[in-house]
């Protein structure tokens, strides 16, 4: 017999089991229910600085944006404390390489000033994301039973030589292009997050503290154990 103390604690459930994400590839997120997601990083505008006519035009464009949607989407505003470690390190390196003593002192003073400003002011950075879904049940071009069977067997459908995935991804990105066009009418620019950016985004969301010190490596260099 083996002592429970010597045996040690049982291994906990892997994090990936608790997540809805099954896989991230080809710039899209595949959920365990077989549905897909794409994520846009969207620029912002300073509404308060616009003239009254410009504000009315933006509001009208936003109303048109909402009325033109035939599917749900999610708007996420992510706030994080501004991290300027890389910038401070760059200033520190410039200080070391500077031969002019006066400029060297000025760089050091400026570096300390920026560091204290961010720490005392608790300055936050904001990023704006739009998540666009694709669910086979929303594909009206297919018959109901065809769509319903794909939902009942999402894993099997995604393994069919990748053809189902390619078709769903094509339909998803048709929606993405539609949303990007609507956003541009409000003066907003947007970019589609690629596979690497998506992995980094979810890594930072689920590991906010670790992400500050342990940065993600390139997705091509990742080795995943099954």
CORLIN-V302633 format. One record per pair of residues at least 24 apart in sequence whose ideal C-beta (glycine too) atoms are under 10 Angstrom apart, sorted by sequence separation. I is the first residue (numbers start at 1). J is the second residue. D is the distance in whole Angstrom. If there is no record, write none. Layout:
{{I;J;D} {I;J;D}}
This chain:
{{87;111;9} {88;112;9} {91;115;9} {195;219;6} {196;220;8} {194;219;9} {195;220;10} {88;114;7} {196;222;10} {84;111;10} {87;114;7} {88;115;6} {87;115;10} {136;164;9} {139;167;9} {139;168;8} {84;114;7} {85;115;10} {88;118;9} {141;171;9} {84;115;8} {87;118;10} {136;167;9} {136;168;7} {139;171;6} {40;73;9} {42;75;8} {44;77;9} {84;117;9} {135;168;9} {138;171;9} {42;76;10} {84;118;6} {134;168;6} {38;73;10} {39;74;9} {40;75;10} {82;117;10} {83;118;9} {84;119;10} {134;169;8} {136;171;9} {37;73;10} {82;118;6} {134;170;10} {37;74;9} {39;76;9} {81;118;8} {134;171;6} {135;172;10} {138;175;10} {81;119;10} {134;172;4} {82;121;9} {84;123;9} {133;172;8} {134;173;9} {82;122;9} {132;172;7} {134;174;9} {81;122;7} {82;123;4} {84;125;10} {132;173;9} {134;175;6} {81;123;7} {82;124;6} {83;125;8} {133;175;8} {134;176;9} {81;124;6} {82;125;5} {132;175;5} {80;124;7} {81;125;8} {82;126;10} {132;176;5} {79;124;5} {80;125;5} {78;124;10} {79;125;7} {80;126;8} {130;176;9} {132;178;9} {78;125;9} {79;126;5} {80;127;8} {132;179;6} {78;126;7} {79;127;8} {132;180;10} {77;126;6} {78;127;5} {130;179;6} {77;127;8} {78;128;8} {130;180;9} {76;127;9} {77;128;6} {78;129;7} {76;128;7} {77;129;8} {75;128;7} {76;129;4} {130;183;7} {75;129;7} {76;130;8} {74;129;8} {75;130;6} {76;131;7} {74;130;7} {75;131;8} {73;130;6} {74;131;4} {73;131;6} {74;132;8} {130;188;9} {72;131;10} {73;132;5} {74;133;8} {72;132;9} {73;133;7} {128;188;9} {130;190;7} {132;192;9} {71;132;8} {72;133;7} {129;190;9} {71;133;7} {128;190;9} {131;193;10} {69;132;10} {71;134;8} {72;135;9} {71;135;8} {129;193;8} {72;138;9} {71;138;6} {70;138;8} {70;140;9} {129;201;8} {127;201;9} {44;126;7} {44;127;9} {43;127;10} {44;128;6} {42;127;9} {43;128;7} {41;127;7} {42;128;5} {41;128;7} {42;129;7} {40;128;9} {41;129;6} {42;130;6} {40;129;7} {41;130;8} {39;129;6} {40;130;4} {39;130;7} {40;131;8} {38;130;9} {39;131;5} {40;132;7} {38;131;8} {39;132;8} {37;131;6} {38;132;5} {37;132;7} {38;133;8} {36;132;9} {37;133;5} {38;134;8} {36;133;7} {37;134;8} {35;133;6} {36;134;5} {35;134;6} {36;135;8} {34;134;10} {35;135;5} {36;136;9} {34;135;8} {35;136;7} {29;131;9} {31;133;9} {33;135;8} {34;136;7} {35;137;9} {73;175;9} {33;136;10} {34;137;10} {35;138;9} {28;132;10} {29;133;9} {31;135;10} {71;175;6} {70;175;9} {28;134;9} {69;175;9} {73;179;7} {71;178;9} {70;178;9} {71;179;9} {69;178;9} {68;178;8} {69;179;8} {68;179;9} {68;181;9} {69;182;8} {65;179;9} {68;182;6} {67;182;10} {34;150;7} {35;151;9} {65;181;10} {66;182;9} {34;151;6} {65;182;5} {68;185;9} {33;151;7} {34;152;9} {64;182;7} {65;183;7} {34;153;8} {35;154;8} {34;154;2} {62;182;9} {65;185;7} {33;154;5} {34;155;7} {61;182;8} {62;183;10} {64;185;7} {65;186;7} {32;154;7} {33;155;9} {34;156;9} {36;158;10} {61;183;9} {64;186;9} {31;154;8} {32;155;8} {34;157;6} {61;184;10} {62;185;9} {65;188;10} {78;201;9} {30;154;9} {34;158;6} {61;185;5} {62;186;6} {80;204;8} {60;185;10} {61;186;4} {76;201;10} {60;186;9} {61;187;8} {62;188;10} {78;204;9} {58;185;10} {59;186;9} {61;188;9} {78;205;8} {81;208;10} {85;212;8} {30;158;7} {57;185;10} {58;186;6} {80;208;8} {83;211;10} {85;213;10} {36;165;8} {57;186;9} {58;187;7} {76;205;9} {83;212;7} {34;164;9} {57;187;9} {58;188;9} {34;165;9} {38;169;9} {80;211;9} {81;212;9} {22;154;9} {36;168;5} {80;212;9} {22;155;8} {35;168;8} {36;169;6} {54;187;9} {34;168;8} {38;172;6} {23;158;8} {30;165;7} {36;171;9} {37;172;8} {38;173;7} {22;158;8} {26;162;10} {36;172;5} {40;176;7} {25;162;10} {28;165;9} {35;172;9} {36;173;9} {38;175;8} {39;176;9} {42;179;9} {50;187;9} {30;168;9} {38;176;5} {42;180;9} {26;165;8} {30;169;9} {36;175;10} {40;179;7} {25;165;9} {26;166;9} {28;168;9} {40;180;7} {43;183;9} {28;169;6} {38;179;9} {42;183;6} {45;186;8} {23;165;9} {27;169;8} {45;187;6} {26;169;6} {29;172;10} {40;183;8} {45;188;7} {25;169;9} {28;172;6} {42;186;10} {43;187;9} {44;188;8} {27;172;10} {28;173;8} {43;188;5} {44;189;10} {27;173;8} {42;188;6} {43;189;5} {26;173;10} {42;189;7} {43;190;7} {28;176;9} {40;188;10} {41;189;9} {42;190;5} {43;191;9} {27;176;9} {40;189;10} {41;190;7} {42;191;8} {40;190;4} {41;191;5} {40;191;7} {41;192;8} {39;191;10} {40;192;6} {41;193;6} {39;192;8} {40;193;7} {38;192;6} {39;193;5} {38;193;8} {39;194;10} {41;197;8} {39;197;8} {39;198;6} {38;198;9} {41;201;9} {37;198;9} {39;201;7} {39;202;9} {28;192;9} {29;193;9} {27;192;6} {28;193;10} {27;193;7} {28;194;10} {29;195;10} {27;194;5} {28;195;8} {26;194;9} {27;195;6} {24;193;10} {26;195;7} {27;196;9} {29;198;6} {25;195;6} {27;197;9} {28;198;8} {29;199;10} {24;195;6} {27;198;7} {24;196;9} {29;201;10} {24;197;10} {25;198;9} {29;202;8} {24;198;5} {25;199;10} {24;199;6} {21;198;9} {24;201;10} {21;199;10} {24;202;8} {21;202;7} {19;202;8} {21;206;10} {19;206;8} {18;206;10} {15;206;7} {15;207;10} {25;219;9} {24;219;9} {16;224;10}}
